[in-house]
């Protein structure tokens, strides 16, 4: 069984031009907050507490201690 148009399969363009006349662009949304019935919450200014910062600094200190110990072990 053969296909009727088995010529150039790599070219998706058939040679017939289909031009669409340009039209006016439709308007965008008027506002992103239009129609919101519930006001947004105020921003949190103190999002990070003291405990997460201490935990992060502790992990960094342990990592640095391990790297320094590896450097000392390899250099001797």
C-alpha positions in Angstrom: 0.0 0.0 0.0 1.4 3.4 -1.0 0.5 6.9 0.0 -0.6 9.2 -2.8 1.8 12.1 -1.9 5.0 10.4 -0.8 7.2 13.1 -2.3 9.1 15.4 0.1 8.0 14.4 3.6 10.3 16.7 5.4 8.6 19.9 4.1 5.4 20.6 6.1 4.7 23.6 3.8 2.6 22.6 0.8 3.4 25.7 -1.2 -0.1 27.3 -0.9 0.0 30.6 1.0 -2.6 31.1 3.7 -2.4 34.7 4.7 -4.5 35.9 7.6 -5.1 39.7 7.5 -3.9 41.5 10.6 -6.6 42.5 13.1 -6.6 44.8 16.1 -5.1 43.3 19.3 -7.8 42.6 21.9 -7.5 44.7 25.1 -5.8 43.1 28.1 -7.3 42.7 31.5 -8.1 46.0 33.1 -6.6 45.2 36.5 -5.3 42.1 38.3 -7.0 43.2 41.6 -10.4 44.0 40.1 -13.2 42.1 41.7 -11.3 40.9 44.7 -13.7 40.9 47.6 -11.2 40.0 50.4 -8.3 42.3 51.1 -4.8 40.8 51.1 -3.0 40.1 54.3 -0.3 42.6 55.4 3.3 41.4 54.8 5.3 39.7 57.5 8.3 41.8 58.4 9.9 39.4 60.8 9.6 36.1 59.0 12.9 34.6 60.2 13.2 34.0 63.9 16.3 33.5 65.9 16.2 29.6 66.0 16.4 29.0 62.2 19.4 31.3 61.9 21.2 29.5 64.7 20.4 26.1 63.1 21.7 27.2 59.7 24.9 28.7 61.3 25.4 25.4 63.2 25.2 23.3 60.1 27.6 25.7 58.3 30.0 25.5 61.2 29.9 21.6 61.2 30.5 21.6 57.5 33.5 24.0 57.7 35.0 21.9 60.6 34.8 18.8 58.4 36.4 20.5 55.5 39.2 21.9 57.6 39.8 18.5 59.2 40.0 16.9 55.7 42.5 19.5 54.6 44.6 18.9 57.6 44.5 15.2 57.2 45.5 15.3 53.6 48.3 17.8 54.1 50.1 15.6 56.7 
